[in-house]
Amino acid sequence: KQLSAQVGPRKTGLIVFLSRIISVFTGLLFLVMVTRWLGPTQFGLWEVILTILAFSTFPSGVLTYWAVRDVARRQPVGKTALVINQLASLAGVGIYLAFALVSYQTLSSNLAPFIFSVALVPLAYWTQATSALASGYDPAISGYSLLLAEPVKLVLAYPLLYSLHLGIYGVIFALAASHVVQGAYTTLKLMPASSAKVDFARGSRWLADWQVPALWTFTALLMVADTYAGSVGEGGTALVGYYQAAFQIATVVAYSSFLSIALYPVLLRDRSDRLPTEILDFSLLFGIPMAAGAIALAPKILFLLGPAYVASSGALVLLSLASLAILVSNVLDRTLTGRERADLTEVDRRRSILRSDLTFVPAVNLALEGAYVAAVFFIARLGASGGSSAPLLAVYWSGAQLVAFAALVAIEILRVRSKMPFAFPKPGFLYLAAAAVMAAAVYFLGQFVLSPGLDTPVYGVVLGVVVTTGAGVYFGLLVLVEQCGDRGLSVQEPRIEGGRPLVRPILMTAFATMLALVPLAVTGTGSGGAFISAPLAIVVIGGLFTSTFLTLVLVPV
C-alpha cells in the first residue's frame, strides 16, 4: 500500500484538517459542557490532570519515534511498537502517580480525581502509539478515528454531567470511552502495517537510539508543562482556568498545521525542494483567516464558554498569533526532519544522527520551550505575590508564548535556507489582506447579532453563522482577485458580473424569509405555536440582512 499513490500530500492534509475542523464543533460543545458545569477552579484542576497525564506518556514518545520512520518506509513493525508501548505504560502509571501525589498536596486539592484518572494512562499510551504509527503509514486514518471518537465524549458527557451530576468524574469517564473508540479503530486500520511478528530486538534498537526521541518527548512535555508551571507558580488553578479557556480556542488556529501532516512521510521517501513551500502556502491559506477571525471575535467566542472567561480576550488575541507561529514552525520541523537521511547510515550511525537535523530541530525546540516555561512560572509567582489579577497574568503568559515561537520560527527559517531554496509564499500577503477585510466584517456583524441575552444554544448557532459568513467573505475575495488576474478584468467588471446573476434569487429568498419572521419577531408567537422565540427571529432577520449585503456588495467588490 503506497501512501504517495493513494493520497497526495494536499488531499491527505485536507482530510485530516477537515476532520479536525469538524471536531472543533464537537470539542467546543464538550468544552462548553465542562466549563458550564465546572467553575474556573475545577476546570483548572481538570487541566492540571491532563498535564500530568501528558507527563506520564514520556516513554511512549521514545518508543514510537523510530517506529514511525520505519513504518513510513514500508516496514510492517506496527505490532512490535504497540506491544512494547503498552508494556511501557506500566512505567507511565508510576510517573503519573508520583506527579499526582505531589500536585494534590501543592494545590490543596482532593486526591480522588487524580486517582480516578490513573485509568487514562494506558489508554493514552494506546491512542498515542496508534496515532503516531498512522502518521507514518496513512495520516488520514487519524482523521477518521477522530470523527468516531469525538462524538462519544458528547454522548456520554451530557448524561454524566447534567443527569447524574458526576462532575469531574463524568468528564474523566467520557474521555476514557473516547480513547477506547479511537484506539480500537486506528489499531484495526493499522493491521497491514502490523503484519510482522513482535520483534523485541528491533525494539531494543529503537531504545538504543533514545537521544533524539527523548529530546522530542521532553519538548512535547514542555509544551504542556506551562500549565503545571503556572498552577505551581500561582499556588492555585484560577490562572490556569482563564489561560486554558483562551488557549483551547486559539489551538483551533494551529489545526491548519494538519494540512502539512503528509509532508513528513512523503519527504522521508522523496526529497523535494518545492513541496515544503507549497504546503506552507496551503496551510497559511486557512491559518491566517482563522487567526484573524479568532482575534476579531475574541470576546464573543469566550462568552460562549461563560461570561467569566471574557476577561481572557487579550490572552486569546496573543495566543492566536502564537498559534500561527506554531503552524509555520510545524512545517519547518517536518521539512528538516523529513529530508534528513542520517538514520539510514550504518557506519557511525549514532554520531551521524546527533550531528544531523534530527537532533538540531528538537534541541532548539527544547531550549526555547524551557525558557518559555520558566518565564510562565515567574510570571505566575511574581504576579500572584504582587496581587495581579488572573486574566492579566494570562495575557502576560500568552505574550511569553508568542515571543518563544516567533524566535523558533526565525531560527528554523535560517536553518532551512542553509539546506534548500526556501521563501515565504507570495500569496501569503494576499491572504493577510483578505483576512483583514474578513475580520472587520465579522467584528461588526458580531457586534450586531451576538447579544449576551441569547440562550446558549441560540448564541452558539448565531456565532457559527457569523463564522461561516466570514469564511464566505474571505474565500470570495480570493476567488474574485484570482479571476481578475486570470481574465484581466477591472474592479468594476467582476462586481457587475458576479452580482447580476445573484441579485434576484438572493433577494427573493432572503426577503421572503425575513418577511415571514416579522410577525414572530414582533409578537413572539406564530400561527403554528411558539416553537421559537422572538429573540431568535430577530437574530435570523439581522443575520439574513447582513449576509445579503455581504454577498451582493462586499464579496463581489
C-alpha positions, 0 to 999 in steps of 0.5 A: 500500500503506497501512501504517495499513490493513494493520497497526495500530500494536499488531499491527505492534509485536507482530510485530516484538517477537515476532520479536525475542523469538524471536531472543533464543533464537537470539542467546543460543545464538550468544552462548553459542557465542562466549563458550564458545569465546572467553575474556573477552579475545577476546570483548572484542576481538570487541566492540571490532570491532563498535564500530568497525564501528558507527563506520564506518556514520556516513554511512549514518545521514545518508543514510537519515534523510530517506529514511525520512520520505519513504518513510513518506509514500508516496514510492517513493525506496527505490532512490535511498537504497540506491544512494547508501548503498552508494556511501557505504560506500566512505567507511565502509571508510576510517573503519573502517580508520583506527579499526582501525589505531589500536585494534590498536596501543592494545590490543596486539592482532593486526591480522588480525581487524580486517582480516578484518572490513573485509568487514562494512562494506558489508554493514552499510551494506546491512542498515542502509539496508534496515532503516531504509527498512522502518521507514518503509514496513512495520516488520514486514518487519524482523521477518521478515528477522530470523527468516531471518537469525538462524538462519544465524549458528547454522548456520554458527557451530557448524561454524566454531567447534567443527569447524574451530576458526576462532575469531574468524574463524568468528564474523566469517564467520557474521555476514557470511552473516547480513547477506547473508540479511537484506539480500537479503530486506528489499531484495526486500520493499522493491521497491514502495517502490523503484519510482522511478528513482535520483534523485541530486538528491533525494539531494543534498537529503537531504545538504543537510539533514545537521544533524539526521541527523548529530546522530542518527548521532553519538548512535547512535555514542555509544551504542556508543562506551562500549565503545571508551571503556572498552577505551581507558580500561582499556588492555585488553578484560577490562572490556569482556568482563564489561560486554558479557556483562551488557549483551547480556542486559539489551538483551533488556529494551529489545526491548519498545521494538519494540512502539512501532516503528509509532508513528513512521510512523503519527504522521508521517501522523496526529497523535494525542494518545492513541496515544503513551500507549497504546503506552507502556502496551503496551510497559511491559506486557512491559518491566517483567516482563522487567526484573524477571525479568532482575534476579531471575535475574541470576546464573543467566542469566550462568552460562549464558554461563560461570561467569566472567561471574557476577561481572557480576550487579550490572552486569546488575541496573543495566543492566536498569533502564537498559534500561527507561529506554531503552524509555520514552525510545524512545517519547518520541523517536518521539512528538516526532519523529513529530508534528513537521511542520517538514520539510514547510515550504518557506519557511525550511525549514532554520531551521524544522527546527533550531528544531523537535523534530527537532533538540531530541530528538537534541541532548539525546540527544547531550549526555547520551550524551557525558557518559555516555561520558566518565564510562565512560572515567574510570571505566575509567582511574581504576579500572584505575590504582587496581587495581579489579577488572573486574566492579566497574568494570562495575557502576560503568559500568552505574550511569553508564548508568542515571543518563544515561537516567533524566535523558533520560527526565525531560527528554523527559517535560517536553518532551512535556507542553509539546506534548500531554496526556501521563501515565504509564499507570495500569496501569503500577503494576499491572504493577510489582506483578505483576512483583514477585510474578513475580520472587520466584517465579522467584528461588526456583524458580531457586534450586531447579532451576538447579544449576551441575552441569547440562550446558549444554544441560540448564541452558539448557532448565531456565532457559527453563522457569523463564522461561516459568513466570514469564511464566505467573505474571505474565500470570495475575495480570493476567488474574485482577485484570482479571476481578475488576474486570470481574465484581466478584468477591472474592479468594476467588471467582476462586481457587475458580473458576479452580482447580476446573476445573484441579485434576484434569487438572493433577494427573493429568498432572503426577503421572503424569509425575513418577511415571514419572521416579522410577525414572530419577531414582533409578537413572539408567537406564530400561527403554528405555536411558539416553537421559537422565540422572538429573540431568535427571529430577530437574530435570523432577520439581522443575520439574513440582512447582513449576509445579503449585503455581504454577498451582493456588495462586499464579496463581489467588490 
